[in-house]
């Protein structure tokens, strides 16, 4: 019975992680759909908001994975894969946004503000991915400590852009 309960909990937890990763991918695809020059700061701000949303999703996925690992519910390859996908999603969102040329000075300032969030988020997510691949799960909570603040900052940024 205990083993059956553990298996059921594991399946539920994997389902939640898959949903979180899926939402991140949807946001990333929406962001990646149209790159290149934009004609107005409104369109640029909209793309910045979508990028912040995609990055926040990656950060939240990593947070959930670390919480599940700390609870003994996620480990090994699944943990490493989840964190690798979160890091990849954030990096892809940043690369896609960075490929868009800001149409004016105001947009350039917005770009700098978002990059000041994206860069540390990508770094933290990469550190988590590496620790998970090395099997250093004890380091994950310490490495993940900046994620809640980053998630809040992404959300504030996104709301300010909309």
C-alpha positions in Angstrom: 0.0 0.0 0.0 2.8 2.5 0.9 4.6 1.8 -2.3 1.4 2.3 -4.3 0.8 5.6 -2.5 4.4 6.7 -3.2 3.9 5.8 -6.9 0.7 7.8 -7.1 2.3 10.8 -5.5 5.2 10.6 -7.9 2.8 10.5 -10.9 0.9 13.5 -9.6 4.1 15.4 -9.0 5.5 14.6 -12.5 2.1 15.7 -13.9 2.4 19.1 -12.2 6.0 19.5 -13.4 5.0 18.6 -16.9 2.2 21.2 -16.8 4.6 23.9 -15.6 7.1 23.1 -18.3 4.3 23.0 -20.9 3.1 26.5 -19.8 6.6 27.8 -20.1 6.9 26.3 -23.6 3.7 27.9 -24.7 4.8 31.3 -23.4 8.2 30.8 -25.1 6.6 29.9 -28.4 4.3 33.0 -28.2 7.4 35.1 -27.6 9.4 33.5 -30.4 6.7 33.8 -33.0 7.7 37.2 -34.3 11.2 38.5 -34.0 13.0 41.1 -35.9 12.4 44.8 -36.1 9.3 46.3 -34.5 7.8 49.6 -35.4 6.5 50.9 -32.0 7.4 51.0 -28.4 4.0 49.4 -27.6 4.7 46.3 -29.6 8.2 46.1 -28.1 6.8 46.4 -24.6 4.4 43.6 -25.4 7.2 41.4 -26.5 9.2 42.3 -23.4 6.2 41.4 -21.3 5.8 38.0 -23.0 9.5 37.4 -22.5 9.2 38.2 -18.8 6.3 35.8 -18.6 8.2 33.0 -20.3 11.2 33.6 -18.0 9.0 33.7 -14.9 7.5 30.3 -15.9 11.0 28.8 -16.2 11.9 30.2 -12.8 8.7 28.9 -11.2 9.3 25.5 -12.8 12.8 25.4 -11.3 11.4 26.5 -7.9 8.8 23.7 -8.0 11.5 21.1 -9.0 13.7 22.2 -6.1 10.8 22.0 -3.6 9.9 18.5 -4.9 13.6 17.4 -4.6 13.8 18.7 -1.1 10.7 16.7 -0.2 12.2 13.6 -1.7 9.7 13.5 -4.5 11.9 14.3 -7.4 15.4 13.1 -8.0 18.0 11.8 -10.4 17.4 12.1 -14.1 13.9 13.6 -13.8 15.2 16.4 -11.6 18.2 17.1 -13.8 16.0 17.1 -16.9 13.4 19.4 -15.4 16.1 21.9 -14.4 17.8 21.6 -17.7 14.6 22.4 -19.5 13.9 25.4 -17.3 17.4 26.7 -18.0 17.0 26.2 -21.7 13.5 27.8 -21.7 14.9 30.9 -20.0 17.9 31.1 -22.3 15.7 30.7 -25.4 13.4 33.5 -24.2 16.3 35.8 -23.6 17.9 35.0 -27.0 14.7 35.5 -28.8 14.0 38.9 -27.1 17.6 40.0 -27.6 17.2 39.4 -31.4 14.5 42.1 -31.5 15.9 45.6 -32.2 14.3 48.3 -29.9 12.6 50.9 -32.1 13.5 53.9 -29.9 15.4 55.0 -26.8 12.6 54.3 -24.4 12.5 50.7 -25.7 16.2 50.4 -25.3 15.8 51.3 -21.6 13.1 48.7 -21.3 15.5 46.2 -22.9 18.2 47.0 -20.4 15.7 46.6 -17.5 14.6 43.2 -18.7 18.2 42.0 -19.4 19.0 42.9 -15.8 16.4 40.3 -14.8 17.1 37.7 -17.5 20.8 37.5 -16.9 20.8 36.5 -13.2 17.8 34.2 -13.8 19.7 32.4 -16.5 22.7 32.1 -14.3 20.8 30.7 -11.3 19.0 28.2 -13.5 22.3 27.1 -15.1 23.8 26.6 -11.6 20.8 24.5 -10.6 21.1 22.4 -13.7 24.7 21.8 -13.1 24.2 20.9 -9.4 21.4 18.5 -10.4 23.5 16.8 -13.1 26.3 16.4 -10.5 23.9 14.9 -8.0 24.5 17.7 -5.6 20.9 18.0 -4.4 21.9 19.4 -1.0 23.1 22.6 -2.8 19.8 23.1 -4.7 17.9 25.1 -2.0 20.8 27.4 -1.5 21.3 27.9 -5.2 17.5 28.4 -5.7 17.3 31.1 -3.0 17.1 34.0 -5.5 14.3 32.5 -7.5 11.3 33.7 -5.5 12.5 37.3 -5.7 13.3 36.9 -9.5 9.8 35.5 -10.1 8.2 38.5 -8.3 10.4 40.9 -10.3 9.5 39.3 -13.6 5.8 39.6 -12.7 6.1 43.3 -11.7 8.0 43.9 -15.0 5.4 42.1 -17.0 2.5 44.0 -15.4 4.3 47.3 -16.0 4.7 46.5 -19.7 1.1 45.6 -20.3 
